[in-house]
């Protein structure tokens, strides 16, 4: 017995008798020989099975979430000299978590949604011909990723068994592994009852998970795999291929010896020789996604995939699980065995027709339509049984909200109410309240994160009322203060209550990552929002990160997203009134860029892992031919966009020409007066623009012109900005515009001249001495700091040397600070 956070007495004993039995069995049988620990990263992290069983306490969130990091792969069972099988214990732990109402982790929603689509009326299809007693059950993954191969496999089956049927449905193995025992038995039981009721005796499966489910929970059927059937029959004629492959046996099939032999035989019949890896057959490794581990612990899942790919040692992998083929394919050349059976030449050339989400959903619907048309079935059905779990109607809710928003916009425009949405009138009204308006806005935003209030509508209001520049200033400062308030509340006032609410295992991983990386983890999660903002503030309060590091990282790394959103939102009223402004287009572009950052990060990590695993020193990491192709494609794309824009503007949006002429006037003014170094005229030019976005963009363009078109003209822009906007605002605007123009210059140089260094160094692309040379640590900042040198010198040099962008930004930022100080202290030397 123990006391919980509220003083109540709770029992440490698990509720499930089956779990008690499994815990007792592991405690008595496990000798702690550590054989399984050596093989499994999960057990390396948390200890051997006996240690986990001895310390298991279902009253703690830690133990409730722990089993969801076990992939349930059974490798521990395969290597145990005493035959101990801990997998049922971890599965029962998951069921215990679910029975206690704690297993509905948000990280699993995507997987469960995928499963529900598979069992839904829209995606399911049963086609049973007359006298049908044999069906093909391809599962969820194969029809989505490889509909053509699925159809070909069924056609081969029909040639031998003319009355064979097909069932497009889901075996609900995901729910089984997540611990949703009642739901799984209800769904699979209904499926089994229907098949038995219509005389089905033999089930041919393509998915190893379906094989496991039908074998274990469907003893009424004779279950075999389509691979065994194909191996026993005559394969379709294809071209001859040759080569060496290794076979990855899905972990769920580790003890299915007949399937192992059939798949290897199929590969050999196609002319391929099979080489066994260190872990194969009974001791096969998990691909990384077994047991939905990737949802909770992506790093652990990637570790399994890296280990498996490392054992492949660059050779092509063949597997018979669509999920394994997908996840291992990210790390190295991988094919599904059906790719080799039906299209071997395309498969070995990495040109097999394999789809990814969201096309997989369309493929399943297309396959269903084809089967409806071509299979002469006497019994058909679309599944409507839901086991008591009704659909949430998430899509309908989103469509309803969208319809309401569109209707509101149409109504506002139709009634002439748009005159009350004039942004300038609203801002004049707000200015009448003086400093009271921004103070009230910032006060509300400061308490919003602590009260779990959504910041989105508050940010929109701030953007509309205060504009893009001051809106960003007020929002970033108040949001940072609000995040700090929540952090302090979590750390000092309500730690126990917060811990009881953050139940997902991913929050524990956040703590581990903070211990490992410190403030960098704060910066990463602010820049790439993987967690809900309000919850994240409280979660960081439970970690050991320093408050000063947390506050500074929050302020700096929330800034890009804040700038994008405020810039976009500040012009929403103009959009409602039917006016598309440059600010809106800029904000929209920034929003798209920020929203794509998680995808870019994911692809970057995947590519970095692939490069780390490919131990092929003879293979150059740089290709001048490929670089030229990329540059050609980029230039062609830009040309097409410019041509399309020119055509559309001149034929359909001629009113935009007025903006083009205005922009042309400003550009000519900048060029003429930069060349003449007319400080007084520049000061008068920038003064009426204030802190507007237009003023900042024009200053940025002026710096770019001075850096490239007029590199040796007098550096008057900093002095002009200070004279126009005052000391603080002028210096801030000047620094930001110089830094951004330098980053853009670096990008141009890296793209246009980045081939020089690897060509001179035989394909080596890294920076000099990995960034430790004096040229980089001293020379580049000095080049940026000296006003006598054109601004473009430093970033172009960094681009040619292929210095990383982050390092270039830091070095250039330091140099530009000194550059501005020099220009302010001794302007007479330059003007």
GIGI-V671420 format. One record per helix or strand of 2 or more residues. SS is the DSSP state (helix for helix, strand for strand). FROM is the first residue (numbers start at 1). TO is the last residue. If there is no record, write none. Layout:
SS|FROM|TO + SS|FROM|TO
This chain:
strand|2|3 + strand|9|10 + helix|17|29 + helix|35|39 + helix|41|46 + helix|49|55 + helix|61|69 + helix|75|79 + helix|87|99 + helix|106|118 + strand|125|128 + strand|134|137 + helix|141|145 + helix|147|160 + strand|165|168 + helix|173|178 + helix|181|197 + strand|202|205 + helix|208|217 + strand|222|225 + helix|226|232 + strand|243|248 + helix|251|253 + helix|257|269 + strand|272|274 + helix|281|283 + helix|290|296 + helix|298|312 + strand|316|319 + helix|322|329 + strand|334|336 + helix|337|342 + helix|344|348 + helix|359|374 + strand|379|381 + helix|394|414 + helix|417|421 + helix|423|431 + helix|435|448 + helix|455|493 + helix|495|501 + helix|505|517 + helix|519|527 + helix|533|541 + helix|547|557 + helix|559|569 + helix|572|576 + helix|582|595 + helix|597|613 + helix|624|651 + helix|654|676 + helix|679|687 + helix|693|708 + helix|717|725 + helix|727|753 + helix|755|760 + helix|768|771 + helix|774|785 + helix|792|800 + helix|805|825 + helix|827|829
